[in-house]
């Protein structure tokens, strides 16, 4: 197959895109790719990526090439490959695709105030549960009922209605329970 002309190889590729003629034609025009690779830099592309792009463009160029419209396949391939390289460079340089990096160290206070660290939150929750478990035995029966109701998400009014206690008694039990909890946490 090495003795075939470009026109014969292109005709073979147009009939059968999976033909080995594609690789043969690519090897014949590899210097075009190599020259562009030396001239242009595409961020994130290594030599394998360049070769893959070159093969894809060569395949497309071979499919679109018409002898009566263009006299030289090499020039047609070079033009298509150059345009593809420009597209890839433009794509990598696009402002909307650039990663914005922010230093965590430089903005430490901002992140500390705005981001929630679930590990700290979990630790705080565990400490609070432990403190509640330690304070409950030291509460009076009324204080325990009110405290458990508050922990269950009830409002003081709901606790008053549910337990049949006056609002004054619920408020006093809440106040005494908080004081005992603060004393325990202050130790």
C-alpha positions in Angstrom: 0.0 0.0 0.0 3.0 2.4 0.3 3.2 2.8 -3.4 -0.3 4.3 -3.6 -0.8 8.0 -4.4 -2.5 10.4 -2.0 -5.6 10.3 -4.3 -5.8 6.5 -4.1 -5.4 6.5 -0.3 -8.1 9.2 0.1 -10.5 7.3 -2.1 -9.9 4.2 0.0 -10.5 6.2 3.3 -13.7 7.7 1.8 -15.0 4.2 1.0 -13.8 2.6 4.3 -13.0 4.9 7.2 -11.4 2.0 9.1 -9.0 1.3 6.4 -5.3 1.0 7.2 -4.9 3.7 4.5 -5.7 6.3 7.1 -2.6 5.4 9.2 -0.5 5.3 6.1 -1.7 8.7 4.9 -1.2 10.1 8.5 2.4 8.8 8.6 3.0 10.5 5.2 1.7 13.9 6.6 3.1 13.6 10.1 5.7 16.4 9.4 2.8 18.8 9.1 1.6 17.9 12.6 5.2 18.0 14.0 5.7 21.5 12.7 2.5 22.8 14.2 3.3 21.1 17.4 6.7 22.9 17.6 5.0 26.3 16.8 1.9 26.2 19.0 1.3 25.2 22.6 -2.0 23.8 23.6 -2.4 23.7 27.4 -3.0 20.2 28.7 -2.0 18.4 25.4 0.9 16.0 25.3 2.2 14.3 22.1 -0.4 11.6 22.2 -3.2 14.2 22.3 -1.6 16.0 19.4 -1.4 12.7 17.4 -5.0 11.9 18.2 -6.1 15.4 17.0 -4.0 15.0 13.9 -5.6 11.7 13.1 -9.1 13.0 13.6 -8.5 16.1 11.5 -6.9 13.9 8.8 -9.9 11.6 8.8 -12.3 14.6 8.4 -10.1 16.2 5.8 -9.9 12.9 3.8 -13.7 12.6 4.0 -14.3 16.2 2.8 -11.5 16.5 0.2 -12.6 16.8 -3.4 -9.8 16.7 -6.0 -11.7 19.0 -8.5 -12.0 21.7 -5.8 -8.5 21.6 -4.3 -5.4 20.6 -6.1 -3.3 19.7 -3.0 -4.4 17.5 -0.1 -1.4 18.5 2.0 -2.3 22.1 2.0 -6.0 21.2 2.7 -4.9 19.1 5.7 -2.5 21.7 7.0 -5.3 24.4 6.9 -7.8 22.1 8.7 -5.3 21.1 11.3 -4.2 24.7 11.9 -7.8 25.7 12.4 -8.3 22.9 14.8 -5.2 23.9 16.8 -6.6 27.5 16.9 -9.9 26.2 18.2 -8.2 24.1 20.9 -6.1 27.1 22.0 -9.1 29.4 22.0 -11.1 26.8 23.9 -8.4 26.5 26.6 -8.1 30.3 26.9 -11.8 31.0 27.3 -12.5 33.0 30.4 -15.5 30.9 31.4 -13.4 27.8 31.4 -10.6 29.1 33.5 -10.4 27.8 37.0 -10.5 30.5 39.6 -8.2 29.7 42.5 -8.7 31.2 45.9 -6.1 30.8 48.6 -7.6 29.3 51.7 -4.7 30.7 53.8 -5.1 34.3 52.5 -8.9 34.2 53.2 -8.9 32.2 56.4 -11.3 34.4 58.3 -13.8 34.6 55.5 -13.9 30.9 55.1 -14.0 30.3 58.9 -17.1 32.5 59.1 -18.9 31.2 56.0 -18.1 27.5 55.7 -19.4 25.0 58.2 -17.0 22.3 59.3 -19.1 19.2 59.9 -16.4 17.7 62.0 -16.6 20.6 64.4 -20.4 20.6 64.3 -20.4 16.9 65.1 -17.9 17.4 67.9 -20.1 20.1 69.4 -23.2 18.0 69.1 -21.5 15.1 70.9 -20.3 17.4 73.7 -23.8 18.9 74.0 -25.4 15.4 74.2 -22.9 14.4 76.8 -23.5 17.5 78.8 -27.3 16.9 78.6 -26.8 13.3 79.8 -24.8 14.6 82.7 -27.2 17.4 83.7 -30.5 15.4 83.5 -30.0 13.4 86.8 -29.4 16.7 88.7 -32.7 18.3 87.5 -36.0 18.1 89.4 -38.8 16.1 87.8 -40.5 19.3 86.5 -37.2 20.6 85.1 -36.6 17.2 83.4 -40.0 17.3 81.7 -39.5 20.9 80.5 -35.9 20.2 79.4 -36.9 17.0 77.5 -39.7 18.9 75.8 -37.3 21.7 74.7 -34.9 19.1 73.4 -37.7 17.5 71.5 -38.4 20.8 69.7 -41.5 21.9 71.7 -42.1 25.5 72.5 -42.6 26.5 76.2 -46.4 27.1 75.4 -46.7 23.6 74.0 -44.9 22.1 77.0 -47.3 24.0 79.3 -50.4 22.7 77.5 -49.1 19.2 77.0 -48.0 18.7 80.7 -50.7 20.8 82.3 -48.2 23.2 83.9 -48.6 26.9 84.2 -46.4 29.1 81.9 -44.8 30.6 85.1 -43.8 27.1 86.2 -42.4 26.2 82.8 -40.4 29.4 82.5 -39.0 28.9 86.0 -38.0 25.3 85.3 -36.4 26.4 82.0 -34.4 29.1 83.8 -33.2 26.7 86.5 -32.3 24.0 84.0 -30.3 26.5 81.9 -28.4 27.6 85.0 -27.5 24.0 86.0 -26.4 23.3 82.4 -24.2 26.4 82.3 -22.6 25.5 85.6 -21.9 22.0 84.4 -20.4 23.4 81.1 -18.3 25.9 83.0 -16.5 23.2 85.0 
